Amino acid sequence: MAQLEQGSRRLPVAPLVPDRPVRTKSRLSFRHALCWSLAAIVPAVGAYAAEWSAESSASLTGKFDDNIRLSSTNEQSVFGAIFAPYLNVSRRSPIWDMSFKADLSIARYTEDSNLNTEDPRLRADVRYRTQLGLLRVQGEASRASTLVTEEADTGNFTTTTQRNLFRVAPSWSYAVTEIDTISVGAGWTEVNYESGTLNDYRSLAANAGWARQVTQADVVSLNLSGNHFVSDSVVELQSNSVTALANWEHTFSDRLTASAGAGPQYFVTDVLVPGGGLQTDEESSFGYSLNAGVDYQLSDLTALGASFERQIEPTSSGSPLQRNRFTVSANHRFLPRLSGSLRAFFQQDSNPTNDSTASRDRDFFSIEPRLTWAVGQDWDLTGSYRFRTQGTDTADRAYSNAVFVTVTYRPESWTFGH
């Protein structure tokens, strides 16, 4: 559950899963019988040309945090309990792939009932394949506590409220030749907060790209993207960015892969004129965008990964921010049923332009080691520790220590259909 508490994050490498005890024959027979029963009652409208599967889990986390709001002046220690069910239903066929995920986080805390939340999230990923092309639509609708969302956004935990997010991102790719692929995509994101302390925003994005398989181990690509941001601050502030990115991916071996990309970026935004009431001016800047990543399977028991990215993003602070993010992760299996992981994350925020408005510079760092024990075939017991710190130009550096103990029930996934 510590992972849910941190929000949705993509790790550079997949975690190693502890081995689990073998299921009993009677239990397997029951599951198989149930799956065949479900397959028999699925309507015949294309169901038998596809394979359906469902996986689920539920976790209960006990938590202690000595500074849950990550404040340098008012440290607040709390105990909490978080219940988090999860369901993923997917469909695979020669043409269509569909995945629908639903999860919920119900949190209760001592000392401060304002921290209590009920946060649902729905996600969808639909893919349609032709002989040479792929059409994909991704979407998300979620409600999340700002205790989670603002950790990777503004670091503003003073007012605890909920963030409502809606996102749709269609894309299309086409294999022009055996080694050349072109792609186009778009995205719409709408974010609003249930408190006026944080600023609502929306974003429209579009991109077009070309990729070539130069060798069996090398892929090069070029991508041009544009973004339009609208922030509902004291007045509506509009921003635009254009980025051209050249990227290279290389497979050194079955165990080692790496990628790197760089390119120029132009950004222009409305800013409030100091002392000018609600008057705005236009500021622009010319900079660059970067990304890099490496995944290394050190052995059958150990996996390592690292990634870096630099880009401009919309935020709840009132207008977009320039962000540098660096992530390192490691996973290791100590025993057949005992595994561990370590994740370190650093983020630095700054203004994309040199306007004279109040500084929004911020740096944030967190590190979380974790141990997971496969208690039974369907049960995991996880213990983790998390350290966080952040510094801003307007406040002293703050520190937080948190401990999590999580029990997770993860039954066998169900598969049926043809």
C-alpha positions in Angstrom: 0.0 0.0 0.0 3.0 2.3 0.3 3.0 2.4 -3.4 -0.6 3.6 -3.6 0.2 6.2 -0.9 2.8 7.6 -3.2 0.5 7.7 -6.1 0.9 6.2 -9.5 4.6 5.9 -10.4 6.4 4.0 -13.2 9.5 2.2 -12.0 12.3 1.7 -14.6 12.4 -2.1 -13.9 9.7 -4.6 -12.8 9.9 -5.8 -9.2 11.0 -9.3 -8.4 8.1 -11.3 -7.0 8.7 -13.9 -4.3 8.0 -17.5 -5.0 4.7 -18.7 -3.5 3.6 -22.1 -2.2 2.0 -24.5 -4.7 -1.8 -24.4 -4.8 -3.7 -27.5 -3.8 -5.3 -29.6 -6.5 -8.8 -29.2 -5.1 -8.4 -25.4 -5.2 -7.2 -25.4 -8.8 -10.0 -27.7 -9.9 -12.5 -25.3 -8.3 -11.0 -22.3 -10.1 -10.8 -24.1 -13.4 -14.4 -25.1 -13.1 -15.5 -21.6 -12.3 -13.6 -20.1 -15.2 -15.2 -22.6 -17.7 -18.6 -21.8 -16.2 -18.0 -18.1 -16.9 -16.8 -18.8 -20.4 -19.9 -20.8 -21.1 -22.3 -17.9 -20.2 -20.4 -15.1 -22.1 -22.5 -14.0 -25.0 -21.5 -15.3 -28.4 -21.0 -11.9 -29.9 -17.2 -12.2 -30.5 -16.5 -13.6 -27.0 -15.2 -16.9 -28.3 -12.6 -15.1 -30.5 -11.1 -13.4 -27.5 -9.5 -14.3 -24.1 -10.8 -12.6 -21.0 -9.0 -12.3 -17.8 -9.5 -10.7 -14.4 -7.1 -10.1 -11.6 -7.7 -8.5 -8.2 -6.1 -7.6 -4.9 -6.9 -6.0 -1.6 -4.5 -4.5 0.9 -4.7 -3.1 4.4 -1.9 -0.8 5.5 -1.0 0.4 8.9 1.0 3.7 8.8 2.9 6.0 11.1 4.2 9.4 9.8 6.0 11.9 12.1 5.3 14.8 9.7 2.6 13.9 7.3 2.2 17.4 5.9 5.9 17.8 5.4 5.9 21.1 7.2 9.0 22.9 8.6 6.9 24.8 11.2 4.0 22.5 12.3 5.1 18.9 12.3 2.1 16.6 12.7 2.5 13.0 13.8 -0.4 10.6 12.9 -1.3 6.9 12.8 -3.4 5.8 9.9 -5.0 2.8 8.2 -5.5 2.5 4.5 -7.7 0.0 2.7 -7.1 -0.4 -1.0 -9.0 -2.9 -3.3 -8.0 -3.3 -6.9 -9.6 -4.9 -10.0 -8.3 -5.3 -13.6 -10.4 -6.8 -16.3 -8.8 -7.3 -19.7 -9.6 -8.7 -23.1 -7.2 -10.0 -25.7 -7.9 -10.9 -29.3 -6.0 -10.9 -32.6 -7.4 -7.3 -33.3 -8.6 -5.8 -30.0 -6.9 -5.4 -26.7 -8.8 -3.9 -23.8 -7.9 -3.2 -20.2 -10.1 -1.7 -17.5 -8.7 -1.0 -14.1 -10.5 0.2 -11.0 -8.9 0.9 -7.6 -10.0 2.6 -4.4 -8.0 4.0 -1.5 -9.9 4.5 1.8 -7.7 6.3 4.4 -8.4 7.0 8.1 -6.1 8.9 10.4 -5.9 9.6 14.1 -5.6 13.2 15.5 -7.0 14.9 12.3 -10.1 13.8 10.5 -9.4 16.3 7.7 -6.8 13.8 6.5 -9.5 11.1 5.9 -10.2 10.3 2.3 -12.1 8.0 -0.1 -10.3 8.1 -3.4 -11.5 6.1 -6.5 -9.7 5.8 -9.8 -10.8 4.3 -13.1 -8.4 3.7 -16.0 -9.0 2.3 -19.5 -6.6 1.3 -22.3 -8.1 0.2 -25.7 -6.0 -0.9 -28.7 -7.1 -1.8 -32.2 -4.6 -3.4 -34.5 -4.6 -3.5 -38.3 -2.0 -5.3 -40.5 0.4 -2.3 -40.3 -1.1 0.1 -37.8 -2.2 0.5 -34.2 -4.9 2.7 -32.9 -4.8 3.3 -29.1 -7.0 5.3 -26.7 -6.1 5.7 -23.0 -8.3 7.4 -20.4 -8.4 8.1 -16.7 -10.9 9.5 -14.2 -9.7 9.8 -10.6 -10.2 11.5 -7.3 -7.1 11.6 -5.1 -6.0 13.3 -1.9 -3.5 16.2 -2.3 -1.4 14.4 0.4 -0.5 12.1 -2.6 -0.8 14.3 -5.7 1.1 17.4 -4.4 4.1 15.3 -3.4 5.2 15.3 -7.1 3.5 18.6 -7.9 3.9 21.7 -5.7 4.6 20.2 -2.3 1.7 22.2 -0.8 0.2 20.0 1.9 -1.1 22.9 4.1 -4.6 22.5 2.9 -5.7 18.9 2.5 -8.3 18.5 -0.2 -9.1 16.3 -3.2 -7.9 16.6 -6.8 -10.3 15.5 -9.6 -8.6 14.5 -12.8 -9.9 13.5 -16.2 -7.6 12.5 -19.0 -8.1 11.1 -22.6 -5.1 10.4 -24.9 -5.7 8.8 -28.4 -2.8 7.9 -30.6 -2.1 6.1 -33.9 1.1 4.5 -35.3 1.7 3.0 -38.7 4.6 0.9 -40.1 5.5 2.7 -43.4 8.2 0.1 -44.1 9.8 -2.8 -42.3 12.0 -0.4 -40.4 10.1 2.9 -40.4 7.1 3.8 -38.2 5.2 7.1 -38.0 2.9 8.1 -35.2 0.6 10.9 -34.2 -1.1 11.5 -30.9 -3.1 14.0 -28.8 -4.2 14.4 -25.2 -6.6 16.3 -23.1 -6.3 16.7 -19.3 -8.6 18.5 -16.9 -7.7 19.0 -13.2 -9.8 20.7 -10.6 -9.4 20.9 -6.8 -12.1 20.9 -4.1 -10.5 23.9 -2.5 -9.6 27.4 -3.8 -6.1 27.2 -2.3 -4.8 25.3 -5.3 -5.4 26.3 -8.9 -7.4 24.3 -11.4 -5.7 23.7 -14.8 -6.2 22.0 -18.2 -3.9 20.9 -20.9 -4.1 20.1 -24.6 -1.3 18.3 -26.3 -0.4 17.0 -29.8 2.6 15.2 -31.2 3.9 13.6 -34.3 6.9 11.3 -34.7 9.0 9.0 -36.8 11.1 6.1 -35.7 13.6 3.8 -37.5 15.1 0.4 -36.6 18.6 1.2 -37.7 20.1 -2.1 -36.5 18.7 -5.0 -34.5 20.0 -3.3 -31.4 19.4 0.4 -32.3 16.2 2.5 -32.7 16.4 6.3 -33.5 13.4 8.6 -33.5 12.3 12.2 -34.0 9.3 13.7 -32.2 7.6 17.1 -32.5 5.1 18.0 -29.7 3.1 21.1 -28.8 1.3 21.8 -25.5 -1.3 24.4 -24.6 -1.8 25.0 -20.8 -4.6 27.1 -19.2 -4.2 27.8 -15.4 -7.2 29.2 -13.5 -5.1 31.5 -11.2 -6.4 34.9 -10.0 -7.0 35.4 -13.7 -6.8 32.8 -16.5 -3.2 32.4 -17.6 -2.4 30.7 -20.9 0.9 29.0 -21.8 2.3 27.3 -24.9 5.3 25.1 -25.5 6.9 23.5 -28.6 9.5 20.8 -28.3 11.5 18.9 -30.9 13.1 15.7 -29.5 15.7 13.3 -31.0 15.9 9.9 -29.2 18.1 6.9 -29.3 17.5 3.4 -27.9 20.1 0.7 -27.7 20.0 -2.9 -26.5 23.4 -3.8 -25.3 22.4 -7.4 -24.4 19.5 -9.4 -23.1 20.1 -7.9 -19.7 21.1 -4.3 -20.5 19.1 -1.6 -22.4 19.5 2.2 -22.5 17.9 5.2 -24.1 18.6 8.9 -24.4 16.9 11.9 -25.9 17.4 15.7 -26.2 16.1 18.6 -28.1 15.2 22.4 -28.1 12.1 23.7 -26.4 10.3 27.1 -26.8 7.9 28.3 -24.1 5.7 31.4 -23.8 3.3 32.2 -21.0 1.1 34.9 -19.5 2.3 36.3 -16.2 0.8 38.7 -13.7 2.3 42.2 -13.8 3.7 43.0 -10.2 1.6 45.8 -8.8 -0.6 45.9 -11.8 -3.7 44.4 -10.3 -5.1 41.8 -12.7 -3.0 42.9 -15.7 -0.9 40.3 -17.5 2.2 40.4 -19.6 3.8 37.8 -21.9 7.2 36.1 -21.1 9.0 33.6 -23.3 12.1 31.4 -23.0 14.2 29.1 -25.2 15.5 26.0 -23.5 15.9 22.3 -23.9 14.2 19.0 -23.0 16.0 15.8 -21.9 15.3 12.2 -21.1 17.4 9.2 -20.4 17.0 5.7 -18.9 18.8 2.4 -18.3 17.6 -1.0 -17.2 20.1 -3.6 -16.1 19.2 -7.2 -15.1 22.3 -7.8 -13.0 21.3 -11.5 -12.4 18.3 -13.7 -12.1 17.8 -12.3 -8.6 18.7 -8.6 -9.0 17.4 -5.9 -11.3 18.5 -2.2 -11.4 17.1 0.8 -13.2 17.5 4.6 -13.4 15.8 7.4 -15.4 16.0 11.1 -15.8 13.6 13.6 -17.5 13.5 17.4 -17.9 10.2 18.9 -19.2 7.7 21.7 -18.6 4.4 20.6 -17.0 1.1 22.2 -15.9 0.8 22.5 -12.1 -1.6 23.6 -9.3 0.8 26.5 -8.5 -0.8 28.8 -11.0 1.2 28.3 -14.1 3.5 25.6 -15.6 6.9 24.7 -14.0 10.2 23.4 -15.4 10.8 20.0 -13.8 13.9 17.8 -13.5 13.2 14.3 -12.2 15.7 11.5 -11.4 14.7 8.0 -10.3 16.8 5.0 -9.2 15.4 1.6 -8.3 16.7 -1.8 -7.3 15.0 -5.1 -6.7 16.5 -8.3 -5.2 15.2 -11.7 -4.2 16.9 -12.8 -1.0 15.1 -16.1 -0.5 12.4 -17.9 -2.6 9.7 -16.2 -0.6 11.5 -13.0 0.5 12.2 -10.1 -1.8 13.3 -6.5 -1.3 13.3 -3.2 -3.2 14.7 0.3 -3.0 13.5 3.4 -4.7 15.0 6.8 -4.6 13.3 9.9 -6.2 14.5 13.5 -6.7 12.6 16.3 -8.2 13.6 20.0 -8.8 11.1 22.6 -9.8 11.8 26.1 -11.2 10.1 28.8 -13.3 10.5 28.2 -17.1 11.0 32.0 -17.6 12.9 34.7 -15.8 9.8 36.8 -14.9 9.8 38.8 -11.8 6.9 37.0 -10.1 7.4 35.2 -6.8 9.8 32.3 -7.0 8.3 28.8 -7.1 11.7 26.9 -6.8 11.4 23.6 -4.9 13.5 20.5 -4.5 12.1 17.2 -3.2 13.8 13.9 -2.3 12.4 10.6 -1.1 13.8 7.1 -0.5 11.9 4.0 0.4 13.4 0.5 1.1 10.8 -2.3 1.3 10.7 -6.0 2.2 8.0 -8.4 1.0 7.4 -11.9 2.4 5.1 -14.3 0.6 3.2 -15.7 3.6 1.0 -17.9 1.5 -0.1 -18.5 -2.1 -2.5 -15.5 -2.0 -1.0 -13.5 0.9 1.9 -11.0 1.2 3.3 -9.2 4.2 5.2 -6.0 3.4 7.2 -3.7 5.6 8.7 -0.4 4.4 10.3 2.8 5.6 10.0 6.1 3.8 12.1 9.3 4.2 11.1 12.6 2.6 12.5 16.1 2.5 11.8 19.2 0.6 13.1 22.7 0.5 11.6 25.9 -1.0 12.5 29.6 -1.3 9.7 30.5 1.1 10.2 28.0 3.9 12.9 26.1 5.8 13.7 22.6 4.8 11.2 20.0 6.1 11.7 16.3 6.9 9.4 13.3 7.3 9.8 9.7 8.4 7.1 7.1 7.8 6.7 3.4 8.5 4.2 1.1 6.7 3.1 -2.5 7.4 0.9 -3.9 4.7 -1.1 -7.2 4.3 -2.1 -7.9 0.7 -4.5 -10.6 -0.5 -3.9 -11.4 -4.2 -6.0 -14.3 -5.5 -5.2 -16.2 -8.7 -6.2 -14.4 -11.8 -9.1 -15.8 -13.8 -8.9 -16.5 -17.5 -11.6 -17.7 -19.8 -12.7 -17.6 -23.5 -10.9 -18.7 -26.6 
